[in-house]
Amino acid sequence: MNVSISIDFPQLKAVIAQCNLDEKLELLQLLEKDTFSVRFKKLLNSVQTDELSLEDITNEVESVRQANYHALQDNERRY
């Protein structure tokens, strides 16, 4: 049997206020899951920047790799 009811937002908040902690946490998890994509897009938009180019990032990665390679070579020579 399916039952459908209509309640407005203040009524929904009143019902939620009557829930116990476990029910509220379950509802929170459901809302987090349902809104994840929207929240993630907002986060991406808030941290989006044109300050770094792909070339800048690639150069930095290569620089770190080179430093790690030389550090590894120096350690192998010591032992």
N, C-alpha and C positions, 0 to 999 in steps of 0.2 A: 504494500500500500504506500503510495506517495502522498505526502501532504505538503501544501505550499502555504506560507503565510507572508503577509507584507508587514514590515515594520520600518519605521524611519530610523535615521542614524542615532538620535538620542535614545530611542528605545533599545537599539542594539547595544549601545554603551551601557545602559542599565542592566541588560541581560548579562553582559560580560562581567560587570561588577559583581554579579551574584555567583560567578564561577569560582571554583577553588583554584589553587595555584597550579596544579597539574593541568587542568583544563585550559587555563590561560597560557601556560607554556606551550601546550599543543597547538593552540590557536596562533600563537606567535610564530611557531615553526611553519605552520601552514602559510601565514602571511609572508614570512621571509622567503619561502620557496616560490610563492606566486608573484612576488615583486622583485625577485633577484635580477632579472634581465633589465628592468627599468633602472634599478639602483646601480647596476654595473655600468650601464650606458652613461648615467649621470657622472659616475666616478671618472670614467674615461674622458668625458668632455671636460671635467674640471682639471684634469692633469695634462691635457693635450697641450703640446707646446711646439713651436717652430724653431726653438732655440738650438736644438740638436738635429743634425741631418743624419741620414743613414751612413754617409761617408764618415762623419765625426765618430759615430758609434763604432763603425768597422775599424777605424784607425785606433781607437782606444782599446778595443778587443785584441787587435793584433799586437799592440804595444804590451799589454798584460801577458799575452801568450809568449811573446819573445822574452820578457823578463822572467817568467816562470821557467822557460826552457833554459835560459842561462843560469838561473839559480840551481836547477836540477843538475846541469853539467858541472857546476862548481862543487856541488855536494858529492857527486860521483868521483871527482878527482881527489877529494880529501880522503876517501875511504878506499 
